[in-house]
Amino acid sequence: EVQLVESGGGLVQPGGSLRLSCAASGFTFSSYWMSWVRQAPGKGLEWVANIKQDGSEKYYVDSVKGRFTISRDNAKNSLYLQMNSLRAEDTAVYYCARLVVPAATLYFDYWGQGTLVTVSS
Amino acid sequence: SYELTQPPSVSVSPGQTARITCSGDALPKQYAYWYQQKPGQAPVLVIYKDSERPSGIPERFSGSSSGTTVTLTISGVQAEDEADYYCQSADSSGTPEFGGGTKLTVL
């Protein structure tokens, strides 16, 4: 059974930093692209970042470029999101998701339960 | 990136058919995907590649595509189908994009 378990969320002041983790199990982690997707309170889903199987390619939504860094440790079956210079608008539930990338398309086939990040003074 | 447009809400009585649309200029060239999200829960993939159903998803969920619009159809709606539904596709550079979501209310 595929499982994705996020951790690391919490309350942080504007300008602060936080590192999210996602522990994966039930599949060959190193064979899949992985992603972070967020959802602000009462709002819709917003893709944040993708990372290729070996970490050689990373992509970000414009609003987090230069502030967030996605990474992975295939030996530990873990995905990470380092978030720096946090802003109030980054407040959201952050989901770890497995990304399927067949030719010329992509989608998220499994999601974790999410971890809440609140940016507030 | 580009926009995917969904109606904010759809209401239907139990046993009837619910249709949720998603419109976008790139949809004739890109596959669409649908996710169901119940309150306090993570999204669940219910339709992939316009019309394919993942294992474990009830047969009453189906998808179709016509031009710039894709449609999620739920036949014989049940109370447990009340949820938010999001369409998703990708732009030409491979950036994922979500629609704004549709709240399905079962009357």
Interface residues (C-beta under 8 A of the other chain):
Chain A: S35 G44 L45 E46 W47 N50 Y59 V61 Y95 V101 A104 T105 L106 Y107 F108 D109 Y110 W111 G112 Q113 G114
Chain B: Q30 Y31 Y33 Y35 Q37 Q41 A42 P43 V44 L45 Y48 K49 P54 Y86 Q88 A90 G94 T95 P96 E97 F98 G99 G100 G101
